[in-house]
Amino acid sequence: MTITIGVHNSNPSLYYLSRLDYAQQELAAVGESAIFHSYVNGVRTGELLTEGVIDFGGTGSTPPVTAQAAGHDIVYTAVSAPRPDHGALLVPDDSPVRTVADLKGGTVHLAIGSWQTHLVAKALDDAGLSYATDITPVRGDENSEKLLRSGEITAWVAQGAQLVAALRTGGVRVVVRTGDVISDRSVFFTRRDLAEQRPEVIDALTRALQRADDWAKEHPREAAEIAAEHQGGTAQDWETALRALPWRIEPVTDAFLAEQQQGADVFHRTGFIERAVTVAHAVARKAV
């Protein structure tokens, strides 16, 4: 059996795993092989799993919740340690916005459907506001920083090297950082059949992820140069961003599931997902 691993630019662990031999090595030990399937938008991970295009994937916190809401039978397999400095909600230095509550009526650029939706929706909910009615969320793009600096939008959620570059350039201010609101973990998940019928494969993939994380932690400059060449930006900004990540894979815990459930409940209240989700259902059942 060949295990197809989904990879996209927004999941750093899988991004580097796809450039190393660790998945092939770990899966060979359990009699399997690995190939990688690249795609652009991590939001599609649940769909790709259900369709059998990929067997294993990883995203931020939001896509597995929306996958469950869409009826995809996913199972969480592992998570990263929290990433408190991974991203931040930025406004111009001279903006009147001082707190999340001041965003009311404003336009916020973000990667809709990613962990950034979790960040903004939870921050607004904590401030007594609604993602659905109190802001205008717009999908961010390569012009988001320019629009922010010109005052054409109220706020922008930046992450990674883009965040480092924006702060280095100056003229912007952090309203909330990721760790002020959510733990912002990388989240890894698969189909239920693979999780429950081949747990040794999941264990092998988890080991491979940790080895890839260990490599990135030990080789930050090389990792940064790879990202800069492939995704743009400077190697220095990428190195700063990558050094801020924890590079540690952890098991799925009750605390993680509770945070996911809190996010899912906010998404349902605001209409971001159409039906309520029980996050704990996305856990492998123990063999009888």
C-alpha positions in Angstrom: 0.0 0.0 0.0 1.2 3.5 -0.8 0.3 6.2 1.7 -0.4 9.5 0.0 0.5 12.5 2.2 -1.1 15.8 1.5 1.2 18.8 1.6 0.7 22.6 1.2 2.7 25.6 2.1 0.7 26.5 5.2 1.7 23.5 7.2 5.4 23.7 8.0 5.8 20.2 9.4 4.4 18.6 6.3 6.2 21.1 4.0 9.6 20.1 5.3 8.6 16.4 5.6 7.9 16.4 1.9 11.5 17.5 1.2 13.1 14.8 3.4 13.2 11.0 3.4 11.7 10.4 6.8 8.2 9.4 5.7 9.6 6.8 3.3 11.9 5.5 6.0 9.3 5.2 8.7 6.6 3.7 6.5 9.1 1.2 5.0 9.5 -0.2 8.6 5.8 -1.1 8.6 5.8 -2.4 5.0 4.4 0.6 3.2 5.6 3.4 1.0 4.9 7.1 0.8 4.2 9.7 -1.9 3.2 13.3 -1.5 0.3 15.2 -3.1 0.7 18.9 -3.3 -2.3 21.2 -3.2 -2.8 24.9 -2.6 -5.6 25.3 0.0 -5.5 23.4 3.2 -9.2 24.0 3.6 -9.7 21.2 1.1 -8.0 18.6 3.3 -11.1 16.9 4.6 -12.6 16.7 1.1 -9.4 15.2 -0.3 -9.3 12.6 2.4 -12.8 11.5 1.8 -12.3 11.3 -2.0 -9.2 9.2 -1.4 -6.9 11.7 -3.1 -4.8 11.8 0.1 -4.6 9.5 3.1 -3.1 11.9 5.6 -3.0 15.6 6.0 -2.4 18.6 8.2 -3.7 22.1 8.6 -4.4 24.6 11.3 -7.3 24.4 13.7 -10.2 25.4 11.5 -10.2 23.0 8.5 -10.9 19.8 10.5 -13.9 21.5 12.1 -15.3 22.5 8.8 -14.5 19.1 7.5 -16.6 17.5 10.2 -19.4 20.0 9.6 -19.4 19.0 5.9 -19.8 15.3 6.9 -16.3 14.1 6.4 -15.4 11.3 8.8 -12.0 12.4 9.9 -9.8 11.4 12.9 -7.3 13.6 14.6 -3.9 11.8 14.9 -1.5 14.4 16.4 -1.0 18.1 17.0 1.9 20.5 17.2 2.8 22.3 20.4 1.1 25.7 20.6 2.4 28.5 18.3 1.7 31.7 20.2 3.8 33.9 18.0 2.8 32.4 14.7 0.5 35.2 13.7 -1.0 38.5 14.8 -3.9 40.9 13.9 -2.3 44.1 12.7 -3.6 47.6 12.3 -1.8 50.8 11.1 0.2 52.6 13.7 -2.2 55.6 13.6 -5.4 53.5 13.6 -8.0 54.3 16.3 -8.4 50.5 16.9 -6.9 49.7 20.2 -8.8 46.5 21.2 -10.7 43.8 19.3 -14.0 45.5 20.3 -12.9 48.5 18.2 -13.0 46.3 15.0 -16.8 46.6 15.0 -17.9 47.8 11.6 -14.5 47.3 10.0 -13.1 45.2 7.2 -10.6 42.5 8.2 -8.4 40.6 5.7 -7.6 37.1 6.7 -7.1 33.6 5.3 -10.8 32.6 5.5 -11.2 29.0 6.5 -7.7 28.7 8.1 -6.7 29.0 11.7 -7.0 32.7 11.2 -10.8 32.4 11.1 -10.6 30.7 14.5 -8.4 33.5 15.8 -10.7 36.3 14.6 -14.0 34.6 15.4 -12.9 33.7 19.0 -11.4 37.1 19.6 -14.6 38.8 18.6 -16.7 36.3 20.6 -14.6 37.0 23.7 -15.2 40.8 23.1 -19.0 40.2 22.8 -19.0 40.7 19.1 -19.9 38.4 16.2 -17.8 37.3 13.2 -21.0 37.1 11.2 -22.4 40.6 11.8 -19.8 42.9 13.4 -17.0 42.9 10.8 -16.7 42.3 7.1 -14.2 39.4 6.7 -12.5 39.4 3.4 -10.1 36.8 2.0 -6.6 38.2 2.2 -4.2 38.2 -0.8 -0.9 39.7 -1.9 -2.4 43.2 -1.6 -3.5 42.9 2.0 -0.5 44.6 3.5 -0.7 47.5 1.0 -4.4 48.0 1.7 -3.8 48.0 5.4 -1.0 50.6 5.2 -3.2 52.8 3.0 -6.1 52.7 5.4 -8.4 50.9 2.9 -9.0 48.1 5.3 -9.2 48.1 9.1 -7.0 45.1 10.0 -5.1 42.2 8.6 -4.1 38.9 10.1 -0.5 38.2 9.1 1.6 35.1 9.8 5.1 33.7 9.5 7.6 35.5 7.4 4.9 38.1 6.2 4.4 39.1 9.8 8.1 39.3 10.5 8.6 41.5 7.4 5.6 43.8 8.3 6.9 44.4 11.8 10.4 44.9 10.6 9.2 47.5 8.1 7.2 49.3 10.8 4.1 51.5 10.6 1.9 48.7 11.9 0.8 47.7 15.4 -0.3 44.4 16.9 -3.8 44.4 18.4 -3.7 40.7 19.4 -1.2 38.0 18.8 -2.3 34.4 18.2 -1.3 33.2 21.6 -3.6 35.8 23.3 -6.6 34.1 21.9 -6.0 30.5 20.8 -3.2 27.9 21.0 -2.9 27.8 17.2 -1.6 24.3 16.8 -0.8 22.5 13.6 -3.4 19.6 13.4 -2.9 16.3 11.7 -5.8 14.1 10.7 -6.7 11.1 8.5 -9.7 9.0 7.5 -11.3 6.8 10.1 -10.6 3.6 8.3 -6.9 4.2 8.1 -6.7 5.4 11.7 -8.6 2.5 13.2 -7.4 -0.3 10.9 -3.8 0.6 10.5 -2.7 2.4 13.7 0.9 1.4 13.0 0.9 3.5 9.9 -0.3 6.5 11.9 2.4 5.9 14.4 5.0 5.8 11.6 3.7 9.1 10.1 3.8 10.7 13.5 7.4 9.6 14.0 8.3 11.0 10.6 6.7 14.3 11.4 8.7 14.6 14.6 11.9 13.8 12.7 11.0 16.5 10.1 10.4 19.0 13.0 13.7 18.0 14.6 15.5 18.7 11.2 13.8 22.1 10.8 14.7 23.1 14.4 18.4 22.0 13.9 18.7 23.6 10.4 16.7 26.9 10.6 18.8 28.7 8.0 18.6 25.9 5.4 14.9 25.6 6.1 14.5 29.3 5.7 16.3 29.3 2.4 14.1 26.6 1.0 11.0 28.5 2.0 12.2 31.8 0.6 13.2 30.3 -2.7 9.9 28.5 -3.0 7.4 30.9 -1.4 9.0 34.3 -1.7 10.2 36.7 1.0 13.7 36.9 2.4 15.6 34.0 4.1 16.3 36.3 7.1 12.5 36.9 7.7 11.8 33.2 7.2 14.5 32.2 9.6 13.1 34.6 12.3 9.6 33.1 11.7 10.7 29.5 11.8 12.7 30.0 14.9 9.5 31.1 16.6 7.8 27.8 16.0 7.9 25.0 18.6 8.8 22.1 16.3 7.3 19.5 18.6 4.6 17.0 17.9 2.2 16.1 20.7 -0.7 13.7 21.2 -4.3 14.7 20.9 -5.5 15.6 24.4 -8.8 16.4 26.0 -7.5 20.0 26.4 -7.0 20.3 22.7 -10.4 18.8 21.9 -12.0 21.2 24.3 -10.4 24.2 22.5 -11.5 22.8 19.2 -15.0 22.4 20.5 -15.1 26.0 21.7 -14.0 27.1 18.3 -16.6 24.9 16.6 -19.3 26.3 18.8 -18.4 29.9 17.9 -18.4 28.9 14.2 -21.8 27.5 14.5 -23.2 30.5 16.3 -22.0 32.8 13.7 -23.1 30.7 10.7 -19.5 29.9 9.5 -20.6 26.2 9.7 -24.1 25.2 9.1 -24.5 22.5 11.6 -23.2 21.8 15.1 -20.1 19.6 15.4 -19.0 17.3 18.2 -15.3 17.5 18.0 -14.8 14.4 20.2 -16.3 12.3 17.4 -13.2 12.8 15.4 -11.2 10.5 17.6 -10.3 6.9 16.8 -12.4 4.3 18.5 -10.4 1.8 20.5 -10.3 -1.8 19.2 -12.6 -4.2 21.1 
